[in-house]
């Protein structure tokens, strides 16, 4: 059954590298929702806890990787917000 869970995670996780690339290139938080990102993080955290407590297998590592990928996007969100605030201060 792990293969279907893995495929689900791959489908959900496929967009994150593109989101990170957009965050790096745009240097903007436009189109990003911190609440959404944190909700996704929470979901992956719950998935990891479940796997560790009840069904530890190789898919647990996929959850962990995706958690780190989304965490990267969260870090970029805060970096980009700082850059936007600095640019707004310079314009004033």
ABEGO torsion letter per residue (X at the ends): XAAAAAAAAAAAAAAAAAAAAAAAAAGBABGBBAAAAAAAAAAAAAAAAAAAAABBBAAAAAAAAAAAAAAAAAAAAAAAAAAAAAAAAAAX
